[in-house]
Every structure is written in C-alpha cells, then in structure tokens.
Amino acid sequence: MNKLNVLYEDNHLIVVVKPCNVPSQQDSSNDLDLLTMVKEYVKEKYHKPGNVYIGLVHRLDRPVSGIMVFARTSKAASRLSEEIRKNEFSKKYLAVINGIMEKDKDTLVDYLKRENNGNTVVTNSSDGKESILNYNVIERNYEKNETLVEIELKTGRHHQIRVQFASRNHPLCGDQRYGKMDKTQIALCAYHLEFNHPITREKIVFDIRKPSGEYWNDFKM
C-alpha cells in the first residue's frame, strides 16, 4: 500500500493529496486508485471490519496532482456534493502554460462539449456547457517561454483548464492530450481547497506548495 499524504481527517471527512498519475477512482487500467487507497487507510487505521464507506464527491484527472476531499459518511457526502452544486466549493490550481500570457489576469469563457472519444472541444452555446475560469499570472519565464498562473475554476467541466488554454494556443506544459505531445508530466496541480465543513459548517482551507520537477522548477515560487 502506497503511503497516503493526509492533510486532515475526522469522523466525517478526510482530505488527502493525490499524486500525479494515480486515478481518482478505479478505471480501465486497474491501477491502484486514490479512492481504494483511502478506504484501505481508514480500514487499517481504525480496524474496521468489512467494507468501509468512503464517498467520492469530486475528481482530478489522472495526470493531475493536488488536494482532494473524501466523505466518510453518506450525510457528509450529500452535503459536500450540494456545496459543489451551489459553487460554494473553492478550488484553485497552479499551472505552467506554454508561451507568455500577456494579460496579468483574465476571465476565460467558452462552451465546451465532451466527445465520445474522451476529448473535450470548444463549441457553441447551443451544443456545449458554459465554462468559466479566472486566472492570475504569478510569474513569467521569458527564457523558457513559459508562464506560471493561478487558476480559479467557476465551473467544473471535463478537461476544462486544459482545453480553455490550449484553444488559445497556450496549452499546459506537459499536456500530452491537448499540448505539444512532449511526453512529460503535465504541469497542473490543485493546490488550494476551501469549503464549509459538512457538519459544523465551519470554513476550512487547505493549501500545498507547488510541486517540484520539470517546468515547476523554472519558477521561484
């Protein structure tokens, strides 16, 4: 069993860091997924017999690292899912973008459609779902022709961040699906998560440092 990076846990929820290239839940690869890892962690730590309930309330794409929250009860799962539906669940990402972003900050609005082959494409309002994100430039690396940005999602569409930037000729560095096919690891991390505790209603906030490695090390932050 891989060691789980747990940021917080109580009787109602558990917050962990998903490593890159680990599926959020089981997929056709049958590789070890984060949901199974969390279930095994709770089962072993608290000596629980039989199946352990862990509710998956949101996901990260397999190549993306970052913070995820799982529910430990069905009541917590229902309330967290309701927060997500009401856009009361704040997620921020760090990404390294190919090219130099000219604007220091901007809002990107597109209509996106998920196709049968698993790709997401930009389409029109009659065919796609409105997709909105805000970004702020943190640092520009002119030598490497890269920009480090902070992204706040206002909607949670499939591959949204990757497609919205790629459609503007600024694909994420390392994005093998929508980018340059450079066979490296995508530079996208969900580094900030903020929501109301499903039971106490207290606002709780989690942050992690930017990853290290290719592309990330091109910036000082």
N, C-alpha and C positions, 0 to 999 in steps of 0.2 A: 504493500500500500504506500503510495506517494505521501509525503508529509504535507499536510494541509496548512496553509497560511491563514489562520483565523484571526480576524480583527476584533470580533465581538460575538458573544453568544449569551443567550438567556433561555428561559423556558419557552419563548415564543418565536425566536428567530435566531439565525446565525449568519454572520457576514464574513465572507472569505475573499481571497484574491485568486482569480482564475489565471493560471499560467497560460501563455500562448500555446497554441496547437493542442489544447485539451478541449474536447467538445463540452458544451454546457450540459447536454444530456446525451443519452445513447443515440448513436447514428449508425448508418450502414457499415461504417468501418469496424464497429465493435471494439474500438479502442476504449480504454478506461476513461470515463467521463466524470465531470465535476459533481453532478448530482449523486452518482454512485459513491464517489469519494466522501461526500458529506454524510450520506447515510451510514457508511461504514465507520466514519469517525464518531458519530453520535452513538451508534450501536456499541462500539468498543468502549468509549469513554464512560458511558452511563450504564453499561452492562444490560442493555435492553434485549430481551428475547424476541424472536420472530422478526417480522418486517417493521422497519422504522419509517414513520411518516415524515417526509420532507417535501415541502411544496415548492415547485419551480414557478416563480412569478415573473421573471424576465430572463433574457438570454443575452449572451455575447457571441458573435461569430467565432468559429473555432480558432482562426489565427489571431484573434484579438485578446489581449490580456486586460485584467482590471478587476474592479470591485463588483461583487455580486451578493445579493441578499437572498437567503432561502427561508421559507417559513417552517416552523416546527409544529404548528397546529393548523388545522383547516380554517379556524377562525382568523388566525393571523394571515394566512394565505389569501382569504377573501378580502380582508381589509387592505392589504398591500396591493392587491390587484385593483381594487377600487381607487386607491391613490393614483396608480398608474393611469387608469382610465380618465381620471379628472386632471391629469397633468400636474399633480402635486408631488411628483416623484422626480427629483432633480438629478440628472446625470451629466457630468462634464468629462470630456475626453481631451487627451493630448494627441496630436498627430504631427508627423513630419510630412510636408507637402512638397512635391516636385515643383521647382520654379519659385520665383519670388512673388509673393502676394503683394499687390500694390497698395490696397486699402488696409489701414490698421485694424479696422473692424467692419463687419458687414453682416447682413442677413441674407441667406440664400433660400429662395422659394422655388420649388419645382413640383411637378406632378409626376409621380413615379408609379411604375407598373412592374410587378413581378411576373416574369415569363415562365413557361413550362420547363425550360432548361435550367432554372435556378438563378438566372441572371435578373437583375433589375435594370430597367431602362427609363429614361426621361420620356414622357409622353405629354398628352394634353389633358385639360381639366375634365373632359368627358370620359376619359379612358383610365385615368390614374388617380391616385390619392395625393392630396396636398401634403407636401413635405417641407418642413421649415427647420432651419438651424441658424444659430448665431455663431460667429467666430471672432476671436481676437488674436492678432499677431503678437506672439511673445518675443520672438527673435528671428532675424533674417541672417542666413549664412550665404553671402554673395559668392564666396569662393566655391562652395559646393552647389550653389543654385538651389537652395532648399529654404523652406520657411517652417518654423515651429509655431503651431497655432493651438489655442484652447477653443474647444467646440462645446456649445451647449445645445443639446437636441430639444426641439419643441414638439417634434413628432417622432415616433419610433418605427420607421419603415425598414423593410428588409434591405440591408446593404446601403442605407441612406447616405451616411457620411461619405463612403467610398464613391458612390455614383454621383453625388452632387458635385464633389470636387473634380472627379475625372471628367465630367461633362463640360467643365470649364477649362480643360487642358491643364489641370493641376492635380493629377492623380496622387494618391498617397504613396510615399516611398515604400517599396517592397510589396505593393499590391499586385499579386500575380494574376488576378482575375480582371481588374479594370485598369491596370497600370502598364509598366514597361516590360513585364514578364522577366524581371531580373533575378527571379528565383531566390530572393532573400526574404526575411521575415517582415511582414507588414508593420509599419511604424504607427500603430494606433493602440491607445491604452485608455480604458475607462478609469480615470484617476480620482474622481470625486463622485460621491453618492450622498444624497441628502433626502430624508423622508421623515414622516411622523411615525413614531413607534406605534404599531397596530393596536396595542392595549393601553399604554399610558398616554398616548398621543403626544409625548414629548418629542421635539425635533432632535434628530440625531444626525451627525455629519461625519463622514469618513473621507480621508484623503490618503493617497500613497504618493511616493516620489516617482518621478519619471523613470522609465526603465533605462538600463544601460545596454550598450551594444551598438550594432550598426545603425547609422542615421541618428539615433538618440545622442551618441557621443559627439556629434557635430555641433552641439549646443551646450552652453554653460549652465543653463537652468538645472 
